Amino acid sequence: MKKNNTDARAVSYKTGLRDGLPIALGYLSVSFTFGISAVGMGISPLAAILISMTCLTSAGQLAGAGIIAAGGGFAEMALAQLVINIRYSLMSLSLSQKLNEKYNLPHRIISAFGITDEIFAVASGKDGEIAPRYMYGLITLPYIFWAAGTAMGALFGEILPENVKSALGIAIYVMFVAIVIPPAKKIRGVMAVALIAAGLSCIIKFVPIFSGISSGISVIICAVIAAALGAILFPRPETPDKGGAK
């Protein structure tokens, strides 16, 4: 009975909306900052909004806006986006192990568009298998708020004081910590992986020999090493197969 209840929560669009609301609220302030930055670089408000509607990645968007403002070419843009966003391929590959049998190719393509660090963290921590309806619910509000925040920042950001603009930039990090802490309290492996990733990130950031590593590559290195060590040191126990049922 418990398994059926868990599965019901994992397939509900409404449950996805509820789980995505905290992410959406965090994205509102972060995308607001992006809207301000993009317009400050000379990008039109409409272009900034379209960027957020078609490229759901804060680091990739900021890098792309900088390349556009500097008059960079398509090759430079493609390479920058590949380096910064390739981690989402790893996240999608990991998350694919939790998808249920209803996840056909079109569902996978649509869901892949909405994968972000925070959405991946919530979905991968969900008990049971993930259904398309739940994932669409999880993505819906963050996507809407991301575009809306960009629009507000692009159109109205200049009226805010400078210190308020700066404060908005840390909202994404606070939100991500809030996502990691609850499962870390229950599962020591989650806490260990988070601490390993944080430690590696500090090493790459502050040790001079690693100064040439970009932020995108740094995220990939930290994620792969931390996840590999977590799998080795804290393997998930095998779930007994009862009569072949999933």
Disulfide bonds with the S-S distance in Angstrom:
none
